C-alpha cells in the first residue's frame, strides 16, 4: 500500500484500500486525488472498478495489492468487480475463510453490503465478543438468518417502502375515523421500516418522523420511545420536507400518497384532539372520535366546532360537504380572491386561500372530467411552490383547532384514484369463470373506509360469503327454470357486490336493486354502472330504511359507509319522518314482476340490521327471499338470529362468524 501512496489509518483497519484522510504521498509526487480513483482506476495498478473482474481475472489483471494472490494471502476476497473494500470475503467462497478476526469496519461494510437497515453498530455492540471469533462467511450467514430479523435484504427495500407507503395512506383513514390505534403495526417492524426508508424512500422517512412529533398515538409506544432515545428533533425534517415539496415534479409528488396522506393527518390532528376532549362519549349511533364523527353529524356537535376557529371549521365542513364534484364555483372564487368583497387579513392568509382555491378548481375539473383539469393543476402547483418558497412550512400546520386552509387536503385528494380496475373472482374452484373478468369501480373522490380499502387491497369490497351464497342461489335457480336472479343490497354503499354479481353472472342474467341513503355513494355507483355497461342491470332506491315505526330527522348529506339515521318516533319528535320498510321498497320495485321471490338479499347498514330485517317481515313470512345475509355488530347479529327462530322455514347456514349470518330458505334446496 505504501508503494502507491496509500496508508492504513490503524493497524486493524481492514478497509485499507480506501485511503486514509491524511494520506501519505511519497515525496509529494502525487496528490491524493491522483492517487485514488480516476475513472474507475487507482493510480498505477490498484483497481477499484469494472476493468478488473474478481480482483485480477480480467484480460489485463491488476498487478498490485488487489491481485488475487495478495488477497488470498490475507484470507480475503473481493465481493464483486466494483468492490473497493476487497478485504471482505466473497459470499460462499470457502477458500476465503481465514483466521483473521473480524473488525468493526469489516462488519459494518458487510452489513451495508447485505442489509438495507443501519443496525450494524447496535448488533456489533451487543454481539462483538462472539462475532470476532467467526469467519466472515459465518458472520454474513448470521446477518441474513439471524440478527433478530433486522437485516432486511437490499432487494426487499422497495417492498418495505411500499408497505410503509400503504400504512401511511391507511392510517390517515383511521385517524380520520377517530381510531388512532387501529393501524398499529409491531413497533420493531415500524422502526426497521423507517431505517429502510431513510436510505431508499426519504419522503416516507420524513413523513414517518414528523408523525412521531404530531400524531405519536398512531405508533406502538416503543416507536416514540426509540425516537426519543435517538434525540429526535422535528425541525430538520420540516426543512427537508419543504425542499422535497419545492423540487419534486408535480407527477412524482402526487405519486407519494403516503407522504401527502401524512401531511393531511398532521393538519387535522389538533382538531381531532379537541374532539376527543370535548366529546368524550359520542352518541351511540355515531362511533369514533375523529373528523368522521363530525361528518356524520353534519358538524353540528359542539366538539366539532373545536376550541374556537369557527370560520376554519366552516371551511373544513364545506370541504367534506362538497367532495363530489368538489367545492361550489362561488366558494372557489371566494378562496382564490377573484370574487368581489374578498378581504384577507394578511399576505399569508391570502396565499393560503389562493392556493386552496386553485387546488379546489383543479379538483373540481378532474372530478367532472373536464379538459382543463391538467392546466388547472399545473397553475395551482406553481402557486403552491411560490407560496412555499416565501414562508416557513411550519406555518402551514395548525398548532390547535381546525386548519386555516385546505392545501394538504386537496393535495392528498388529488393523489387518489377515482376509478380502480379490479379482477372478478370466482366464489369457489368449482364455479364457472365470470362472464366479465374485470370491472372498474368508481370510488369516492376522497378518503373513506371503503374507498381506501379498495385502493389498498385492489379488490372489490364484497365478502366471500355473499359470493358463495349467490353461486348457490344461481344453481338452484337454474335447476328450477333459467331466469334472471333478483338481487337486493340494503346499505351496499358503492355497490361492490352488485357489480361483482353483474360481472360474474353477466349483466343480462341478473336484476339488482341498491337501497342506499347516501347520495354521493349513489352517484359513484351510477358512474360504475355506466363505465362497465351495466346500466340496465341495477336499479337504485336512494332512501334510508326502517321498520315502519322508527324514523329519522335527517338523511345522509355526507358520504359515510357507516351512516345510520338519527332515530326518532313520530309520536314523540317533531319533524320526524317515518322511514319506509324494506318490504315497501321491494313492493315498489317495478323492474320485477309482482309477488316475485328475491333470490339473495344482503343487509349491511351500520347497526340497523335488525330494524331492516323487521321491515322485511311480510316477505319472510311468505318465504319470498331465498337467501338473507346480514352483516352487523356481534350484538345485532345475535338479535337477528333470535328473530329468525320464529321462522322455521329458514335455516342458519353460516354459524362460525360473529359479525354476519346467512339464512337460507329450506325449500331452496
Secondary structure in CASP SS format (residue, H / E / C, confidence):
PFRMAT SS
TARGET T0000
AUTHOR 0000-0000-0000
METHOD secondary structure of the structure
MODEL  1
X C 1.00
X H 1.00
X H 1.00
X H 1.00
X C 1.00
X C 1.00
X C 1.00
X C 1.00
X C 1.00
X C 1.00
X C 1.00
X C 1.00
X C 1.00
X C 1.00
X C 1.00
X C 1.00
X C 1.00
X C 1.00
X C 1.00
X C 1.00
X C 1.00
X C 1.00
X C 1.00
X C 1.00
X C 1.00
X H 1.00
X H 1.00
X H 1.00
X C 1.00
X C 1.00
X C 1.00
X H 1.00
X H 1.00
X H 1.00
X H 1.00
X C 1.00
X C 1.00
X E 1.00
X C 1.00
X C 1.00
X E 1.00
X C 1.00
X C 1.00
X C 1.00
X C 1.00
X C 1.00
X E 1.00
X C 1.00
X C 1.00
X C 1.00
X C 1.00
X C 1.00
X C 1.00
X C 1.00
X C 1.00
X C 1.00
X C 1.00
X C 1.00
X C 1.00
X C 1.00
X C 1.00
X C 1.00
X C 1.00
X C 1.00
X C 1.00
X C 1.00
X C 1.00
X H 1.00
X H 1.00
X H 1.00
X H 1.00
X H 1.00
X H 1.00
X C 1.00
X C 1.00
X C 1.00
X C 1.00
X C 1.00
X C 1.00
X C 1.00
X C 1.00
X C 1.00
X C 1.00
X C 1.00
X C 1.00
X C 1.00
X C 1.00
X C 1.00
X C 1.00
X C 1.00
X C 1.00
X C 1.00
X C 1.00
X H 1.00
X H 1.00
X H 1.00
X C 1.00
X C 1.00
X C 1.00
X C 1.00
X C 1.00
X C 1.00
X C 1.00
X H 1.00
X H 1.00
X H 1.00
X H 1.00
X H 1.00
X H 1.00
X H 1.00
X H 1.00
X H 1.00
X H 1.00
X H 1.00
X E 1.00
X C 1.00
X C 1.00
X C 1.00
X C 1.00
X H 1.00
X H 1.00
X H 1.00
X H 1.00
X H 1.00
X H 1.00
X H 1.00
X H 1.00
X H 1.00
X H 1.00
X H 1.00
X H 1.00
X C 1.00
X C 1.00
X C 1.00
X C 1.00
X H 1.00
X H 1.00
X H 1.00
X H 1.00
X H 1.00
X H 1.00
X H 1.00
X H 1.00
X H 1.00
X H 1.00
X C 1.00
X H 1.00
X H 1.00
X H 1.00
X C 1.00
X C 1.00
X C 1.00
X E 1.00
X H 1.00
X H 1.00
X H 1.00
X H 1.00
X H 1.00
X H 1.00
X H 1.00
X H 1.00
X H 1.00
X H 1.00
X H 1.00
X H 1.00
X H 1.00
X H 1.00
X H 1.00
X H 1.00
X H 1.00
X H 1.00
X H 1.00
X H 1.00
X H 1.00
X H 1.00
X H 1.00
X C 1.00
X C 1.00
X C 1.00
X C 1.00
X C 1.00
X C 1.00
X C 1.00
X C 1.00
X C 1.00
X C 1.00
X H 1.00
X H 1.00
X H 1.00
X H 1.00
X H 1.00
X H 1.00
X H 1.00
X H 1.00
X H 1.00
X H 1.00
X H 1.00
X H 1.00
X H 1.00
X H 1.00
X C 1.00
X H 1.00
X H 1.00
X H 1.00
X H 1.00
X H 1.00
X H 1.00
X H 1.00
X H 1.00
X H 1.00
X H 1.00
X H 1.00
X H 1.00
X H 1.00
X C 1.00
X H 1.00
X H 1.00
X H 1.00
X C 1.00
X C 1.00
X H 1.00
X H 1.00
X H 1.00
X H 1.00
X H 1.00
X H 1.00
X H 1.00
X H 1.00
X H 1.00
X C 1.00
X C 1.00
X C 1.00
X C 1.00
X C 1.00
X H 1.00
X H 1.00
X H 1.00
X H 1.00
X H 1.00
X H 1.00
X H 1.00
X H 1.00
X H 1.00
X H 1.00
X H 1.00
X H 1.00
X H 1.00
X C 1.00
X C 1.00
X H 1.00
X H 1.00
X H 1.00
X H 1.00
X C 1.00
X C 1.00
X C 1.00
X H 1.00
X H 1.00
X H 1.00
X H 1.00
X H 1.00
X H 1.00
X H 1.00
X H 1.00
X H 1.00
X H 1.00
X H 1.00
X H 1.00
X H 1.00
X H 1.00
X H 1.00
X H 1.00
X H 1.00
X H 1.00
X H 1.00
X H 1.00
X H 1.00
X H 1.00
X C 1.00
X C 1.00
X C 1.00
X C 1.00
X C 1.00
X C 1.00
X C 1.00
X C 1.00
X C 1.00
X C 1.00
X C 1.00
X C 1.00
X H 1.00
X H 1.00
X H 1.00
X H 1.00
X H 1.00
X H 1.00
X C 1.00
X C 1.00
X C 1.00
X C 1.00
X C 1.00
X H 1.00
X H 1.00
X H 1.00
X H 1.00
X C 1.00
X C 1.00
X C 1.00
X C 1.00
X H 1.00
X H 1.00
X H 1.00
X H 1.00
X H 1.00
X H 1.00
X H 1.00
X H 1.00
X H 1.00
X H 1.00
X H 1.00
X H 1.00
X C 1.00
X C 1.00
X C 1.00
X C 1.00
X C 1.00
X C 1.00
X C 1.00
X H 1.00
X H 1.00
X H 1.00
X H 1.00
X H 1.00
X H 1.00
X H 1.00
X H 1.00
X C 1.00
X C 1.00
X C 1.00
X C 1.00
X C 1.00
X C 1.00
X C 1.00
X C 1.00
X C 1.00
X C 1.00
X H 1.00
X H 1.00
X H 1.00
X H 1.00
X H 1.00
X H 1.00
X H 1.00
X H 1.00
X H 1.00
X H 1.00
X H 1.00
X H 1.00
X H 1.00
X H 1.00
X H 1.00
X H 1.00
X H 1.00
X H 1.00
X H 1.00
X H 1.00
X H 1.00
X H 1.00
X C 1.00
X C 1.00
X C 1.00
X C 1.00
X H 1.00
X H 1.00
X H 1.00
X H 1.00
X H 1.00
X H 1.00
X H 1.00
X H 1.00
X H 1.00
X H 1.00
X H 1.00
X H 1.00
X H 1.00
X H 1.00
X H 1.00
X H 1.00
X H 1.00
X H 1.00
X C 1.00
X C 1.00
X H 1.00
X H 1.00
X H 1.00
X H 1.00
X C 1.00
X C 1.00
X C 1.00
X C 1.00
X C 1.00
X C 1.00
X C 1.00
X C 1.00
X C 1.00
X C 1.00
X H 1.00
X H 1.00
X H 1.00
X H 1.00
X H 1.00
X H 1.00
X H 1.00
X H 1.00
X C 1.00
X C 1.00
X C 1.00
X C 1.00
X E 1.00
X E 1.00
X E 1.00
X E 1.00
X E 1.00
X C 1.00
X C 1.00
X C 1.00
X C 1.00
X C 1.00
X C 1.00
X C 1.00
X C 1.00
X C 1.00
X C 1.00
X C 1.00
X C 1.00
X C 1.00
X C 1.00
X E 1.00
X E 1.00
X E 1.00
X E 1.00
X E 1.00
X C 1.00
X C 1.00
X C 1.00
X C 1.00
X C 1.00
X C 1.00
X H 1.00
X H 1.00
X H 1.00
X H 1.00
X H 1.00
X H 1.00
X H 1.00
X H 1.00
X H 1.00
X C 1.00
X C 1.00
X C 1.00
X C 1.00
X C 1.00
X C 1.00
X H 1.00
X H 1.00
X H 1.00
X H 1.00
X H 1.00
X H 1.00
X H 1.00
X H 1.00
X H 1.00
X H 1.00
X H 1.00
X H 1.00
X H 1.00
X H 1.00
X H 1.00
X H 1.00
X H 1.00
X C 1.00
X C 1.00
X C 1.00
X C 1.00
X E 1.00
X E 1.00
X E 1.00
X E 1.00
X E 1.00
X E 1.00
X C 1.00
X C 1.00
X C 1.00
X C 1.00
X C 1.00
X H 1.00
X H 1.00
X H 1.00
X H 1.00
X H 1.00
X H 1.00
X H 1.00
X H 1.00
X H 1.00
X H 1.00
X C 1.00
X H 1.00
X H 1.00
X H 1.00
X E 1.00
X E 1.00
X E 1.00
X E 1.00
X E 1.00
X E 1.00
X C 1.00
X C 1.00
X C 1.00
X H 1.00
X H 1.00
X H 1.00
X H 1.00
X H 1.00
X H 1.00
X H 1.00
X H 1.00
X H 1.00
X H 1.00
X H 1.00
X H 1.00
X H 1.00
X H 1.00
X C 1.00
X C 1.00
X H 1.00
X H 1.00
X H 1.00
X E 1.00
X E 1.00
X E 1.00
X E 1.00
X C 1.00
X C 1.00
X C 1.00
X C 1.00
X E 1.00
X C 1.00
X C 1.00
X C 1.00
X E 1.00
X E 1.00
X E 1.00
X C 1.00
X C 1.00
X C 1.00
X C 1.00
X C 1.00
X C 1.00
X C 1.00
X C 1.00
X C 1.00
X C 1.00
X C 1.00
X C 1.00
X C 1.00
X C 1.00
X E 1.00
X E 1.00
X E 1.00
X C 1.00
X C 1.00
X C 1.00
X C 1.00
X C 1.00
X C 1.00
X C 1.00
X E 1.00
X E 1.00
X C 1.00
X C 1.00
X E 1.00
X H 1.00
X H 1.00
X H 1.00
X H 1.00
X H 1.00
X H 1.00
X C 1.00
X C 1.00
X C 1.00
X C 1.00
X C 1.00
X C 1.00
X C 1.00
X C 1.00
X C 1.00
X C 1.00
X E 1.00
X E 1.00
X E 1.00
X E 1.00
X E 1.00
X E 1.00
X C 1.00
X C 1.00
X C 1.00
X C 1.00
X C 1.00
X H 1.00
X H 1.00
X H 1.00
X H 1.00
X H 1.00
X H 1.00
X C 1.00
X C 1.00
X H 1.00
X H 1.00
X H 1.00
X H 1.00
X H 1.00
X C 1.00
X C 1.00
X C 1.00
X E 1.00
X E 1.00
X E 1.00
X E 1.00
X E 1.00
X E 1.00
X E 1.00
X C 1.00
X C 1.00
X H 1.00
X H 1.00
X H 1.00
X H 1.00
X H 1.00
X H 1.00
X H 1.00
X H 1.00
X H 1.00
X H 1.00
X H 1.00
X C 1.00
X C 1.00
X C 1.00
X C 1.00
X C 1.00
X E 1.00
X E 1.00
X E 1.00
X C 1.00
X C 1.00
X C 1.00
X C 1.00
X C 1.00
X C 1.00
X C 1.00
X E 1.00
X E 1.00
X E 1.00
X E 1.00
X E 1.00
X E 1.00
X H 1.00
X H 1.00
X H 1.00
X C 1.00
END
